[in-house]
Amino acid sequence: MPNFDSIFNAFVTILVTIDPPGLAPLFLAVTRGMTRHERQQVSIRASVIGFGVLALFAIAGAAILSVFGITLPAFRVAGGFLLFFIAFEMVFEKRQDRKEKISDVAITRDHIHNLAAFPLAIPLIAGPGAISATVLLSGSFQGWLAQAALVGIILACLILTYLVFVLAERIDGLLGQTGRSILTRLLGVILAALAVQFVADGVKALAAS
C-alpha cells in the first residue's frame, strides 16, 4: 500500500491536471441556456465518463504502453515534459485560452448534443495531461491494493470536479478573474515541480536499465 506522501502527491497531480476551478467558467459557457436540472445531468454524465477513462488508464496503463513497445521510464520522461508544458501554459495563462477554443468548437459543431462526453469529459476533464499523469502514477502504484488506491484518488478528484460543476456559478463569481488567475498560476508552479520530478525519475530509471 502506498504511503501518505505518494497518495497525496498523486491526488495533487491528478487534481491539478484536471484543473476543476479552470473548468468552472467553461462549464457555464458550454451549458449556456440550460436549466439547473439539465446542467446537473450534464455534470454527472461528464464526471462519470471522465472517471471511466482515467480509471482505465490507471488499471491498464502499463499494458497499453507494452502493446506499443513503450517502457514506463520512457513514458515517464515524455509525460513529464508534457506536464511541464501544461504547467508552463497555466503559469502564463495559455491553457485557458486553448480550452475555451475547444469548448467553442464543440458548441458550433455539435450544437450541445452529447456535450457531456465531448468536450467536457474528453478532452477537458480526461485530457492528455490527466491521462499522462495517470499512466505515470500507475507505474508507482503496483499491486491490486495500490491500484485500488489510485482509482480511489481519481474518484475523489472527479467528485470534486462534479461539485465544482454544480457550484460553478458561485465559484466563478467568488473567484472572479483575478482569483482564477492567481489560483491557476499557483497550481501551475506546483505541477511544474511535479513534472520535473517525473522527468528526473524517468531519466534515472533509463540510466539504470
N, C-alpha and C positions, 0 to 999 in steps of 0.2 A: 504494500500500500504506500503511495507517495506521501512524503512528509508535508507539513503545513506550508512550507515555503514554496514547494513545487505546485501545490494546489492553488495557492494564492497567485503565483506568477502566471499559471495557466488561465486563471479567471481574469486577471487584468489584461493579458494578451488578447484573449478572445473578445472580451468586452470592448477593448479599445479599437480593435479592427472592425467590429460591428458598428461601433460608434452610435449608440441609441440617441443621445442628445442631438447629434447632427442629422439623424433621420427624422426627428420630430417635425421640422418645418417642411421636409419633403413629403412626409406622410399627409400633412394638411394640404399640400399643393396637389398631390395625386388624387386625393379623395374630395377635392373641392366640389361642393354641391350635394354631397351625400348627407343623409341624416346621421344622427349619433349612433343609431342602431346599425345602420349599414356600415359605418366606419368600424364599429366593434367587430362585426362579422369579418371584414377585410383584415383587421389586425390579428384576429385569432387564426385565420387561414394562413396569412403570411408568416406568422410566428411558427406555426406547426410545420409548414413546408421548409422554412429555413432551418428549423431544428432537425428535420429528417435528413436534409442534405449534409449538414455539418456532422451529425451523428454517424452517417455512412462513412465519411472520410475519417472520423475518429476511430471507427472499428476496423475498416478495411483499407485505410490509407496506405499502409506498407504493402499490402497485396496489390493494390492498384499501381504503385510505383514499380513493383517487381515485374509486372506484366510488360512494362516499357523498359525494363533493364536499368532502372534508376536506383542508385543506392541512397539510403537515408541521409548520410553525411553530405552527399552532393545536393540533394534536395534542401537540406538544412541551410547550406550556403546560399543557394539560389533563392530560397524562400526568405532568408534573412535580408538579402538585398532588396527583394520585392517589398517586404515590410518596412525597410528603411526608406524606400521611395515613397510609400504611403505616408510614413511619418513626416517626410520632407514636405509632401503636399499639405498635410494637416497643419504643420507649423506655418507655412506660407499661404494657407487658405486656398490651395488649388483644388483640393479634393471635393469641397462643397460645390464648386462650380461644375466639376465633372459630373457629380451625382445629379445636380439639377438638370443638366443637359440630358442625362439618361431618362429621368422622370418625364421631361418634356416630350421626348421622342415617343415614350410609351403612351402618353395621353393622345397624341395626334394619330398614331398608327393603330392602336388597339381600342381607342375610344373607351378606355377604362374597363374593357372586358378582361376578365382574368387578371386584373392588376395585382391581386394578392400574390400570384405566382410570379408575375413579371410586371413591373420591375421591383416590387417590394421584397419578396423572398429572394429572388435571383435577378440582378446581382447586388441589390442594395444591402440586404442582410447577409446572405451567404455569397459574398463576392470573392474575388481572387485572394484578397488579403486574409479574410477569415478562413477560407479553405486552406490556404498555405499554412497559416498559423496552426490550424487543427491537425494537419498532417505532420507538421514539425513536432507538435506536442505529443502526438500519438507514439512517436519514437521513444519518448521518455516515460510513457505510461504503459509498461509491458505487463501482461497478465490480465486475466479477466476482471479482477478486483480494481486494478488501476484503470482499465478501460471503462469500467462502470463509473468510476470516479470522474473520468474525463467527460463521459456522456452527461453525468450529473452537473458538471460545471457548465457544459453547453446549455443544458436545460435551464439552469439558473440565469444564464445570460439572456436566453430567449424569453424567459418570464419577465425579466427587467425590461427587455425591448418591447414586449407586449404592453406592460404598464406604461411605458413612455408613449406608445401609440394612443392608449386610452386617455392619457393625460396630456396629449400633445398640445392642445390649445393653451392649457395653463402653463406648461413648461416653456413653450415658446414665448409667451407673454412675460413670464417671470425672468427668464434669462435675458431676453432682448438680444439685439445684435451684438452689443459689447460682451455680454455674458457668454454667448455662444462662441465668440472669437477667442476669449480668454480660455475657456474650457477646452476648445479644440486644440489650441496651441499647447496647453499643458499636457493633454493626452498624447499629442504628437511627440513631445520630448520623451515621455515615458516609453512610448512604442519604439522610438529610435534607439534607446538604450537596450531594450529587449532584443531588437533586431541585430545590434552589434554582438550581443551575447550569442545569438543563434549562429551568426557567421563564424565567430571565434570557436565555438564548439564544433562546428562542421569542419572547419579547416584543421583543427586538432585531430578529429577522427580520421580525416582523409590522410593526414601525415602519418598517423599511426598504422594505417592499413597497408 
